[in-house]
């Protein structure tokens, strides 16, 4: 028997397990002949009078009917009899069994997902398998119910939570990993105790508003999805103090720190904060225009382009290397920390971060008691302090004014306030500061 292309649809159907209940296309829903152009139907035999269906072809000409088998086991399109012959309702015997009808799809939270379709609900990708959604089971960073609970809880009455577009749809694990980045120092650094004049310290202080430091304090950075808070807080503290010392604002290269002071995977694993301060002391950092920040937006650590302080390949004018003296640690005494900020400039602080800080919107943050394993170390910049007046005659809440590195669209324009004097999230336990070197010593040790 000679096989022609007219026999191929029947052969494919005979071999297809999903259609083993019958040979033919009857009962398959859809418009085939009805939408065929230039004409819906063809008279006599015409091999090109066909329409694609399920990976093969069905036909809309008179030859498609198998006159020896009136049950519809032929290669006619499903709607041929209705469109071309005027048979509106095919016999029940020709209907596909109900069990073989295509699945209707899935629905969740008012979203309809077709069979085998996918949809992302918050941080979890889901696939519709028949009428059941099969989803990843990652714990999401933000949940609407959690935000609501925080805002209704009396234990969180001093601050408000909110949703953030850039954090919604992210997993808790990746967010804690990539939006923080600090590691404990590699050696013990003993704190120094100052002798502050408590009578000279005001109830409120903001380094940005000190007349002598006007326009010298760094703004808010966004580290992106790179575990580099260790670099952002360090550089901001250094350039603040460099600007105060030289009476001129500076913008230095964050990309150099991330690419050169850290390890090859510092964007995903973070770094020890003492290493970055050692890099400031030994190598120094070039201006930002020489090497703009990229790692936080590419998601990976860029190659070091200032190897061993070699600036010869940088395309910028005066690629000076700005260095520091060794970093020093301030005691945990509240007055010591305030005195250091007020007299020398902002300081670096290390703290534990849980998912709640990501949803902070305003007010004085109080650290939650999180389950072990759901926190990461993070470094920030303390720029001042103050007191928040409470309702119903309650005593005011003391706070630190803190610059974060999550962008200006987070928190209070990139800042947050956290309760002072109670070592919230460990923020008062490890305070570092530094003194810049003058230009004449930038290549020395």
PEFEN-V896080 format. One record per pair of residues at least 12 apart in sequence whose C-alpha atoms are under 10 Angstrom apart, sorted by sequence separation. I is the first residue (numbers start at 0). J is the second residue. D is the distance in whole Angstrom. If there is no record, write none. Layout:
I,J,D
I,J,D
This chain:
10,22,9
12,24,9
36,48,9
46,58,8
47,59,9
48,60,6
62,74,9
63,75,5
64,76,10
77,89,10
102,114,6
104,116,8
108,120,9
114,126,8
115,127,5
116,128,8
123,135,5
124,136,9
147,159,10
148,160,9
149,161,9
219,231,10
220,232,9
237,249,10
238,250,7
257,269,9
260,272,10
308,320,8
355,367,8
385,397,6
386,398,6
401,413,9
402,414,5
403,415,7
9,22,7
35,48,8
36,49,10
45,58,9
46,59,9
47,60,9
48,61,10
62,75,9
63,76,8
101,114,8
102,115,9
107,120,9
112,125,9
113,126,9
114,127,5
115,128,6
116,129,10
122,135,8
123,136,7
124,137,9
146,159,9
147,160,8
238,251,7
257,270,9
261,274,8
353,366,8
354,367,10
384,397,8
385,398,5
386,399,9
401,414,6
402,415,7
8,22,10
9,23,7
35,49,8
36,50,10
44,58,10
45,59,9
46,60,8
49,63,10
60,74,10
61,75,9
112,126,8
113,127,7
114,128,6
115,129,7
118,132,9
120,134,9
122,136,9
123,137,6
146,160,6
147,161,9
235,249,10
237,251,9
260,274,7
261,275,7
290,304,8
352,366,8
353,367,8
355,369,9
384,398,6
385,399,7
386,400,10
400,414,7
401,415,5
402,416,9
8,23,9
9,24,9
35,50,7
44,59,9
45,60,6
48,63,10
58,73,9
59,74,9
60,75,8
64,79,9
112,127,6
113,128,9
114,129,5
115,130,10
117,132,9
119,134,9
120,135,10
122,137,7
123,138,8
145,160,9
146,161,6
220,235,9
235,250,9
260,275,6
290,305,9
351,366,9
352,367,9
353,368,9
354,369,9
383,398,9
384,399,4
385,400,7
400,415,6
401,416,6
8,24,10
32,48,9
34,50,9
44,60,6
45,61,8
46,62,9
57,73,9
58,74,6
59,75,6
60,76,9
63,79,9
64,80,9
111,127,9
112,128,10
113,129,8
114,130,7
116,132,10
117,133,9
118,134,9
119,135,10
121,137,10
122,138,8
123,139,8
145,161,10
146,162,7
219,235,9
234,250,9
235,251,9
259,275,9
260,276,9
353,369,7
383,399,6
384,400,5
399,415,8
400,416,5
401,417,8
32,49,8
41,58,9
42,59,9
43,60,6
44,61,6
45,62,8
46,63,10
57,74,5
58,75,5
59,76,6
112,129,10
113,130,9
114,131,9
115,132,9
117,134,9
121,138,10
122,139,6
217,234,10
218,235,8
234,251,7
260,277,9
261,278,9
329,346,9
352,369,9
353,370,9
382,399,8
383,400,5
384,401,8
398,415,10
399,416,6
400,417,7
31,49,9
32,50,7
40,58,9
41,59,6
42,60,6
43,61,5
44,62,5
45,63,9
56,74,8
57,75,5
58,76,5
59,77,9
61,79,9
71,89,10
112,130,9
114,132,9
121,139,7
122,140,8
143,161,9
217,235,6
234,252,8
235,253,9
257,275,9
260,278,6
328,346,10
329,347,10
351,369,10
381,399,7
382,400,6
383,401,7
398,416,6
399,417,5
400,418,9
31,50,6
40,59,5
41,60,4
42,61,6
43,62,6
44,63,8
56,75,9
57,76,5
58,77,9
59,78,9
60,79,8
71,90,10
112,131,10
120,139,10
121,140,9
122,141,9
143,162,8
216,235,8
217,236,8
234,253,7
256,275,7
259,278,9
260,279,9
328,347,9
329,348,10
353,372,10
354,373,8
380,399,10
381,400,6
382,401,6
383,402,9
397,416,9
398,417,5
399,418,6
400,419,9
30,50,10
31,51,8
39,59,7
40,60,6
41,61,7
42,62,8
43,63,9
56,76,8
57,77,8
58,78,10
59,79,6
70,90,9
112,132,9
121,141,8
122,142,10
141,161,9
142,162,8
216,236,9
217,237,10
233,253,10
285,305,9
328,348,10
353,373,6
354,374,8
380,400,9
381,401,5
382,402,7
397,417,8
398,418,4
399,419,6
31,52,8
38,59,10
39,60,9
40,61,8
41,62,9
58,79,8
59,80,9
71,92,9
72,93,9
105,126,9
106,127,9
121,142,8
141,162,7
217,238,7
218,239,10
231,252,10
284,305,9
289,310,9
352,373,8
353,374,5
354,375,10
380,401,6
381,402,6
396,417,9
397,418,6
398,419,4
399,420,9
57,79,9
61,83,9
70,92,8
71,93,7
105,127,6
121,143,10
141,163,8
216,238,8
217,239,6
231,253,7
234,256,8
256,278,8
260,282,9
351,373,10
352,374,5
353,375,7
379,401,7
380,402,5
381,403,9
396,418,7
397,419,5
398,420,8
29,52,10
59,82,9
60,83,8
61,84,10
70,93,7
71,94,10
104,127,6
105,128,8
141,164,10
215,238,9
216,239,5
217,240,10
230,253,7
231,254,10
233,256,9
256,279,9
259,282,10
260,283,10
282,305,9
285,308,9
289,312,10
290,313,8
351,374,6
352,375,5
353,376,9
363,386,9
379,402,6
380,403,7
396,419,8
397,420,7
398,421,10
35,59,9
52,76,8
59,83,8
69,93,10
103,127,10
104,128,8
105,129,7
106,130,8
107,131,10
143,167,10
215,239,6
216,240,8
230,254,9
260,284,10
282,306,9
283,307,10
284,308,8
289,313,6
290,314,9
350,374,10
351,375,6
352,376,6
353,377,10
363,387,8
378,402,10
379,403,5
380,404,9
396,420,10
397,421,9
27,52,10
32,57,9
49,74,10
50,75,10
51,76,9
52,77,10
102,127,10
103,128,10
104,129,6
105,130,5
106,131,9
107,132,8
141,166,7
142,167,8
214,239,10
215,240,8
216,241,10
217,242,9
230,255,9
231,256,9
259,284,10
282,307,7
283,308,7
285,310,8
288,313,10
289,314,6
290,315,9
350,375,8
351,376,5
352,377,6
362,387,8
378,403,8
379,404,7
398,423,10
27,53,10
31,57,8
32,58,8
33,59,9
49,75,9
50,76,8
102,128,8
103,129,7
104,130,5
105,131,6
106,132,8
140,166,7
141,167,6
142,168,9
215,241,9
216,242,7
227,253,9
230,256,6
231,257,9
281,307,9
282,308,6
288,314,9
289,315,5
350,376,6
351,377,6
352,378,9
377,403,10
378,404,9
31,58,9
32,59,6
49,76,8
102,129,5
103,130,7
104,131,8
105,132,6
139,166,9
140,167,7
141,168,8
212,239,9
215,242,5
216,243,8
229,256,9
230,257,6
256,283,9
281,308,9
282,309,9
288,315,7
289,316,8
349,376,7
350,377,5
351,378,9
377,404,10
399,426,9
24,52,9
31,59,8
32,60,9
101,129,8
102,130,7
104,132,9
139,167,8
140,168,8
141,169,8
212,240,10
214,242,9
215,243,6
229,257,9
255,283,10
256,284,7
266,294,7
285,313,10
287,315,10
288,316,9
289,317,9
290,318,10
349,377,6
350,378,6
399,427,10
24,53,10
102,131,10
139,168,7
140,169,6
141,170,8
214,243,10
215,244,10
227,256,9
228,257,10
255,284,7
256,285,10
266,295,8
278,307,10
286,315,9
289,318,7
348,377,8
349,378,4
350,379,8
387,416,10
139,169,6
140,170,5
141,171,8
212,242,8
213,243,9
215,245,10
227,257,7
230,260,9
254,284,10
255,285,8
278,308,10
285,315,10
286,316,10
288,318,9
289,319,10
348,378,6
349,379,6
386,416,10
138,169,9
139,170,4
140,171,4
212,243,6
215,246,8
216,247,10
217,248,8
222,253,9
226,257,9
230,261,9
253,284,8
254,285,10
255,286,9
266,297,10
267,298,8
286,317,9
287,318,10
347,378,7
348,379,5
349,380,9
385,416,9
387,418,10
24,56,10
137,169,9
138,170,6
139,171,5
140,172,8
207,239,10
211,243,8
212,244,10
214,246,10
215,247,7
216,248,7
217,249,8
225,257,9
229,261,9
251,283,10
252,284,6
253,285,9
255,287,9
266,298,7
267,299,7
285,317,9
286,318,7
347,379,6
348,380,6
382,414,10
384,416,8
386,418,9
24,57,8
137,170,6
138,171,6
139,172,8
140,173,9
206,239,10
213,246,10
214,247,9
215,248,5
216,249,9
217,250,8
220,253,10
251,284,7
252,285,6
253,286,9
254,287,8
266,299,6
267,300,8
285,318,6
286,319,7
346,379,9
347,380,5
348,381,7
363,396,8
365,398,10
381,414,10
383,416,10
384,417,9
385,418,10
386,419,9
23,57,9
136,170,10
137,171,8
138,172,8
139,173,9
140,174,7
212,246,8
213,247,10
214,248,7
215,249,8
227,261,9
251,285,6
252,286,5
253,287,7
255,289,9
258,292,10
265,299,8
266,300,5
284,318,9
285,319,6
286,320,8
346,380,6
347,381,6
363,397,8
364,398,9
380,414,10
381,415,10
384,418,10
385,419,9
137,172,8
139,174,9
140,175,9
211,246,9
212,247,9
213,248,10
250,285,9
251,286,4
252,287,4
254,289,10
255,290,7
257,292,9
258,293,10
264,299,7
265,300,7
266,301,9
284,319,8
285,320,5
286,321,8
345,380,6
346,381,5
347,382,9
363,398,7
364,399,10
379,414,10
381,416,10
384,419,8
212,248,9
229,265,10
250,286,6
251,287,4
252,288,7
254,290,6
255,291,8
256,292,10
257,293,10
258,294,8
263,299,9
264,300,6
265,301,10
283,319,9
284,320,5
285,321,6
345,381,6
346,382,7
362,398,10
363,399,9
249,286,8
250,287,5
251,288,8
252,289,7
253,290,8
254,291,6
255,292,8
257,294,8
263,300,6
264,301,9
283,320,5
284,321,5
285,322,9
344,381,9
345,382,5
346,383,9
363,400,9
226,264,9
227,265,7
228,266,10
249,287,9
250,288,8
251,289,9
252,290,6
253,291,7
254,292,5
257,295,9
262,300,9
263,301,8
282,320,7
283,321,5
284,322,7
344,382,7
345,383,7
40,79,8
225,264,10
226,265,7
227,266,6
230,269,9
233,272,8
237,276,9
251,290,9
252,291,6
253,292,6
254,293,7
261,300,9
263,302,8
282,321,8
283,322,4
284,323,10
344,383,9
39,79,9
225,265,8
226,266,5
227,267,8
229,269,7
230,270,8
232,272,10
233,273,10
251,291,9
252,292,7
253,293,9
254,294,7
263,303,9
282,322,7
283,323,7
5,46,7
12,53,10
42,83,10
225,266,4
226,267,5
227,268,9
228,269,8
229,270,7
230,271,10
234,275,9
253,294,9
254,295,9
258,299,10
259,300,9
262,303,10
279,320,9
280,321,9
281,322,7
282,323,9
340,381,8
341,382,9
4,46,8
5,47,10
11,53,10
40,82,8
41,83,9
224,266,8
225,267,6
226,268,6
227,269,6
228,270,9
229,271,7
230,272,8
233,275,7
234,276,9
237,279,9
258,300,6
259,301,9
261,303,9
279,321,8
280,322,5
281,323,8
340,382,7
341,383,8
3,46,10
11,54,9
12,55,9
32,75,9
33,76,10
39,82,8
40,83,6
178,221,9
179,222,9
223,266,10
224,267,9
225,268,9
226,269,5
227,270,8
229,272,6
233,276,7
257,300,7
258,301,5
259,302,8
260,303,9
279,322,5
280,323,5
281,324,9
340,383,7
341,384,10
5,49,10
8,52,9
11,55,7
31,75,10
32,76,7
39,83,7
40,84,9
122,166,10
124,168,10
178,222,7
179,223,10
222,266,10
225,269,8
226,270,8
228,272,9
229,273,9
230,274,10
257,301,8
258,302,6
259,303,5
278,322,8
279,323,5
280,324,6
281,325,9
337,381,9
340,384,9
8,53,10
10,55,10
11,56,10
25,70,9
26,71,10
31,76,6
32,77,8
33,78,7
121,166,10
122,167,7
123,168,8
177,222,9
178,223,7
179,224,9
180,225,8
181,226,8
229,274,9
230,275,7
234,279,9
257,302,9
258,303,5
259,304,8
277,322,10
278,323,9
279,324,8
280,325,6
336,381,9
337,382,9
381,426,10
8,54,9
9,55,9
25,71,7
30,76,9
31,77,7
32,78,6
33,79,8
121,167,6
122,168,4
123,169,9
177,223,8
178,224,6
179,225,8
180,226,4
181,227,7
182,228,10
229,275,8
230,276,9
233,279,9
254,300,9
255,301,9
257,303,8
258,304,8
259,305,7
260,306,10
276,322,10
277,323,9
279,325,8
280,326,9
337,383,7
8,55,6
9,56,9
23,70,9
24,71,8
25,72,8
29,76,10
30,77,8
31,78,6
32,79,6
121,168,4
122,169,5
123,170,8
177,224,5
178,225,6
179,226,5
180,227,5
181,228,6
182,229,8
229,276,10
254,301,8
255,302,9
256,303,9
258,305,9
259,306,7
276,323,8
277,324,9
278,325,10
279,326,9
336,383,10
337,384,8
379,426,9
7,55,8
8,56,6
9,57,9
22,70,10
23,71,7
24,72,8
25,73,9
29,77,8
30,78,7
31,79,8
32,80,10
33,81,9
120,168,8
121,169,7
122,170,6
176,224,9
177,225,5
178,226,5
179,227,7
180,228,5
181,229,5
254,302,10
255,303,7
258,306,10
259,307,8
276,324,9
277,325,7
357,405,9
360,408,10
361,409,9
362,410,9
376,424,10
378,426,9
7,56,8
8,57,7
21,70,10
22,71,8
23,72,5
24,73,7
25,74,9
27,76,9
28,77,7
29,78,8
30,79,9
32,81,9
33,82,6
119,168,8
121,170,9
122,171,9
176,225,8
177,226,4
178,227,8
179,228,5
180,229,6
181,230,9
254,303,9
255,304,7
256,305,10
259,308,9
276,325,7
277,326,8
360,409,7
361,410,6
362,411,8
376,425,10
377,426,10
381,430,9
7,57,10
8,58,10
21,71,9
22,72,5
23,73,5
24,74,7
25,75,8
26,76,10
27,77,6
28,78,8
32,82,7
33,83,9
174,224,8
176,226,6
177,227,8
178,228,7
179,229,8
180,230,9
234,284,9
254,304,9
255,305,7
276,326,6
359,409,8
360,410,4
361,411,6
374,424,10
380,430,9
5,56,9
21,72,7
22,73,7
23,74,6
24,75,7
25,76,7
26,77,6
27,78,9
31,82,9
32,83,8
173,224,9
174,225,10
175,226,9
176,227,10
177,228,9
255,306,9
275,326,10
276,327,10
358,409,9
359,410,6
360,411,6
361,412,10
364,415,7
365,416,9
366,417,8
378,429,10
379,430,10
380,431,10
4,56,9
5,57,9
21,73,10
22,74,8
23,75,7
24,76,6
25,77,5
26,78,9
30,82,9
174,226,9
273,325,10
357,409,8
358,410,8
359,411,9
360,412,9
363,415,7
364,416,6
365,417,6
366,418,8
378,430,10
5,58,9
23,76,9
24,77,5
25,78,8
173,226,10
255,308,10
273,326,8
348,401,9
357,410,9
360,413,10
361,414,9
362,415,8
363,416,5
364,417,4
365,418,6
23,77,8
24,78,9
25,79,9
347,401,10
356,410,9
360,414,10
361,415,7
362,416,7
363,417,5
364,418,6
365,419,9
25,80,10
346,401,10
347,402,10
360,415,8
361,416,8
362,417,8
363,418,6
364,419,10
366,421,10
345,401,9
359,415,8
362,418,10
363,419,9
365,421,9
366,422,9
367,423,9
368,424,9
5,62,10
345,402,10
359,416,10
365,422,10
366,423,6
367,424,8
5,63,9
165,223,10
365,423,6
366,424,5
356,415,9
364,423,9
365,424,8
366,425,9
364,424,10
366,426,10
12,74,10
337,399,9
9,72,9
26,89,9
9,73,7
25,89,9
8,73,9
9,74,6
26,91,10
8,74,7
26,92,10
6,73,10
7,74,9
8,75,10
25,92,10
26,93,7
27,94,8
28,95,10
227,294,9
6,74,8
25,93,6
26,94,5
27,95,7
225,293,10
226,294,10
227,295,8
5,74,8
24,93,10
25,94,7
26,95,5
223,292,10
225,294,7
226,295,8
251,320,9
23,93,10
24,94,10
25,95,7
26,96,8
222,292,9
223,293,9
224,294,8
225,295,5
251,321,8
24,95,9
222,293,10
223,294,8
224,295,5
225,296,8
353,424,9
21,93,9
27,99,10
28,100,9
222,294,8
223,295,4
224,296,7
225,297,9
226,298,9
350,422,9
351,423,9
352,424,7
26,99,10
27,100,8
28,101,9
222,295,6
223,296,6
224,297,8
225,298,6
226,299,10
227,300,10
350,423,8
351,424,5
352,425,10
21,95,9
26,100,9
27,101,9
221,295,8
222,296,8
223,297,9
224,298,6
225,299,7
226,300,10
350,424,5
351,425,6
352,426,10
20,95,9
221,296,10
223,298,8
224,299,9
225,300,8
272,347,10
349,424,9
350,425,5
351,426,8
20,96,9
349,425,7
350,426,5
18,95,10
272,349,9
348,425,9
349,426,6
350,427,8
348,426,6
349,427,8
350,428,8
20,99,9
347,426,10
348,427,7
349,428,8
350,429,8
241,321,9
348,428,8
349,429,6
350,430,10
18,99,9
241,322,9
348,429,6
349,430,7
17,99,8
241,323,9
347,429,8
348,430,5
349,431,9
238,321,9
240,323,10
347,430,6
348,431,7
181,265,10
237,321,9
346,430,7
347,431,5
348,432,9
180,265,8
186,271,10
188,273,9
237,322,9
346,431,6
347,432,6
180,266,8
182,268,9
184,270,9
185,271,7
187,273,10
237,323,8
333,419,8
334,420,10
345,431,10
346,432,5
347,433,9
179,266,10
180,267,8
181,268,9
182,269,6
183,270,8
184,271,5
185,272,8
186,273,8
333,420,6
345,432,8
346,433,8
177,265,10
178,266,10
179,267,10
180,268,7
181,269,5
182,270,5
183,271,6
184,272,6
185,273,7
332,420,8
333,421,9
344,432,9
345,433,10
177,266,7
178,267,9
179,268,9
180,269,4
181,270,6
182,271,4
183,272,7
184,273,5
185,274,8
237,326,10
331,420,9
333,422,9
343,432,9
344,433,9
176,266,9
177,267,6
179,269,8
180,270,6
181,271,6
182,272,6
183,273,8
184,274,8
343,433,9
344,434,10
176,267,7
177,268,8
178,269,10
180,271,9
181,272,7
182,273,9
331,422,9
336,427,8
343,434,9
176,268,7
177,269,8
180,272,10
340,432,9
176,269,8
339,432,8
173,267,9
331,425,10
333,427,8
336,430,8
331,426,9
332,427,8
336,431,10
331,427,5
332,428,9
336,432,10
330,427,8
331,428,5
329,427,9
330,428,8
331,429,7
244,343,9
329,428,9
330,429,8
331,430,7
243,343,8
244,344,10
328,428,10
329,429,7
330,430,7
243,344,8
328,429,7
329,430,5
330,431,9
242,344,10
328,430,6
329,431,6
240,343,7
241,344,10
327,430,8
328,431,4
329,432,7
239,343,9
240,344,6
327,431,6
328,432,6
239,344,7
240,345,8
326,431,7
327,432,5
328,433,9
239,345,7
240,346,9
272,378,9
326,432,6
327,433,6
237,344,9
238,345,10
239,346,9
269,376,9
325,432,9
326,433,5
327,434,9
236,344,8
237,345,9
269,377,9
325,433,7
326,434,7
236,345,6
237,346,9
324,433,7
325,434,8
326,435,10
235,345,9
236,346,6
237,347,9
323,433,7
324,434,6
325,435,9
235,346,9
236,347,7
323,434,6
324,435,6
325,436,10
235,347,9
322,434,9
323,435,4
324,436,6
232,345,10
233,346,9
234,347,10
322,435,6
323,436,5
324,437,10
232,346,9
233,347,7
321,435,8
322,436,6
323,437,8
232,347,6
233,348,9
321,436,7
322,437,8
231,347,10
232,348,8
321,437,8
322,438,8
324,440,10
178,295,10
232,349,10
321,438,7
323,440,9
324,441,10
177,295,9
229,347,9
320,438,9
322,440,8
323,441,8
229,348,10
319,438,9
321,440,9
322,441,5
325,444,10
229,349,9
321,441,6
322,442,8
324,444,8
177,298,9
228,349,10
320,441,6
321,442,9
322,443,9
323,444,9
319,441,8
320,442,8
322,444,9
319,442,10
216,344,8
217,345,10
216,345,8
209,341,9
212,344,9
204,337,9
200,334,8
206,340,8
308,442,9
205,340,9
206,341,7
191,327,8
192,328,9
193,329,8
201,337,10
204,340,9
205,341,8
206,342,10
190,327,7
191,328,6
192,329,7
193,330,8
197,334,7
200,337,8
204,341,8
206,343,10
207,344,10
188,326,10
189,327,8
190,328,5
191,329,5
192,330,6
196,334,9
197,335,9
200,338,7
206,344,7
207,345,10
188,327,8
189,328,7
190,329,5
191,330,6
192,331,9
193,332,9
195,334,7
196,335,10
199,338,9
206,345,7
188,328,7
189,329,9
190,330,5
191,331,9
192,332,8
194,334,9
195,335,6
197,337,9
201,341,10
205,345,9
188,329,10
189,330,8
190,331,8
193,334,9
194,335,7
195,336,9
197,338,8
200,341,8
193,335,6
195,337,9
196,338,8
199,341,10
192,335,7
193,336,9
195,338,6
236,379,9
191,335,9
192,336,10
194,338,9
195,339,8
235,379,9
236,380,7
193,338,8
232,377,9
233,378,8
235,380,8
236,381,9
193,339,8
232,378,6
233,379,8
234,380,10
236,382,9
195,342,10
229,376,9
231,378,8
232,379,5
233,380,8
228,376,9
229,377,7
230,378,9
231,379,8
232,380,6
228,377,6
229,378,6
230,379,10
231,380,9
232,381,9
227,377,9
228,378,6
229,379,8
226,377,9
227,378,9
228,379,7
280,433,10
283,436,10
279,433,10
280,434,10
276,431,10
280,435,9
276,432,10
279,435,9
280,436,9
276,433,8
279,436,10
284,441,10
273,431,10
283,441,7
272,431,10
282,441,8
283,442,8
281,441,9
282,442,7
283,443,10
280,441,9
281,442,8
282,443,9
279,441,10
280,442,9
281,443,7
282,444,9
280,443,9
281,444,6
280,444,7
217,382,10
183,349,9
216,382,9
182,349,9
235,402,9
181,349,8
181,350,9
235,404,10
181,351,10
232,402,8
179,350,10
232,403,8
179,351,9
231,403,9
232,404,8
179,352,8
231,404,7
178,352,10
206,381,9
207,382,8
208,383,10
228,403,9
205,381,10
206,382,5
207,383,9
228,404,7
175,352,8
205,382,6
206,383,6
227,404,9
228,405,9
175,353,7
204,382,8
205,383,4
206,384,9
174,353,10
175,354,7
178,357,9
204,383,5
205,384,7
174,354,8
203,383,7
204,384,5
205,385,8
203,384,5
204,385,6
222,403,9
223,404,8
224,405,9
171,353,9
172,354,10
175,357,9
202,384,8
203,385,4
204,386,10
220,402,9
221,403,8
222,404,6
223,405,7
171,354,7
174,357,9
201,384,9
202,385,6
203,386,7
219,402,7
220,403,8
221,404,5
222,405,6
223,406,8
201,385,9
202,386,7
218,402,8
219,403,7
220,404,5
221,405,5
222,406,8
217,402,9
218,403,10
219,404,6
220,405,7
221,406,4
218,404,10
219,405,8
220,406,5
221,407,8
219,406,6
220,407,8
221,408,10
218,406,10
219,407,6
221,409,10
218,407,9
219,408,10
244,434,9
245,435,9
166,357,8
167,358,10
244,435,8
166,358,9
221,413,9
240,432,9
241,433,10
243,435,10
244,436,9
245,437,8
182,375,9
183,376,8
219,412,8
220,413,8
240,433,8
241,434,8
242,435,9
244,437,9
245,438,10
161,355,10
163,357,8
181,375,8
182,376,6
183,377,10
203,397,9
205,399,10
206,400,10
219,413,6
240,434,7
241,435,6
160,355,8
162,357,9
163,358,7
179,374,10
180,375,8
181,376,5
182,377,8
202,397,9
203,398,9
204,399,9
205,400,8
218,413,9
219,414,8
236,431,9
237,432,8
240,435,7
241,436,8
160,356,9
161,357,9
162,358,6
163,359,9
179,375,7
180,376,7
181,377,5
182,378,9
203,399,10
204,400,9
218,414,10
236,432,7
237,433,7
239,435,10
241,437,9
160,357,9
161,358,5
162,359,9
163,360,9
178,375,9
179,376,6
180,377,6
181,378,6
203,400,10
236,433,8
237,434,8
238,435,8
160,358,5
161,359,6
162,360,8
175,373,8
176,374,9
177,375,10
179,377,5
180,378,8
181,379,10
233,431,9
236,434,10
237,435,7
159,358,8
160,359,5
161,360,6
175,374,7
176,375,7
178,377,8
179,378,7
233,432,9
159,359,6
160,360,5
161,361,9
172,372,10
175,375,6
176,376,9
179,379,10
233,433,9
158,359,7
159,360,5
160,361,7
172,373,8
174,375,10
175,376,9
176,377,10
158,360,7
159,361,5
160,362,9
171,373,8
172,374,9
175,377,9
158,361,6
159,362,6
171,374,10
172,375,10
157,361,9
158,362,4
159,363,9
160,364,10
157,362,6
158,363,5
159,364,8
149,355,8
156,362,9
157,363,5
158,364,6
155,362,10
156,363,9
157,364,7
158,365,8
155,363,9
156,364,9
157,365,8
146,355,9
149,358,9
155,364,8
156,365,9
145,355,9
149,359,10
155,365,7
154,365,9
155,366,9
146,358,7
155,367,9
140,353,10
141,354,8
145,358,9
146,359,9
154,367,9
140,354,6
141,355,9
139,354,9
140,355,9
141,357,8
142,358,10
140,357,8
141,358,7
140,358,9
179,404,9
178,404,9
179,405,9
178,405,8
157,387,9
157,388,10
157,389,8
156,389,10
157,390,10
190,428,10
157,396,8
190,429,9
165,405,10
189,429,10
190,430,9
188,429,9
190,431,9
165,408,9
166,409,10
188,431,10
164,408,10
165,409,9
163,408,8
184,429,10
163,409,7
183,429,10
162,409,10
163,410,10
161,409,9
161,410,9
160,410,9
159,410,10
158,415,10
158,416,9
158,417,9
157,417,10
157,418,9
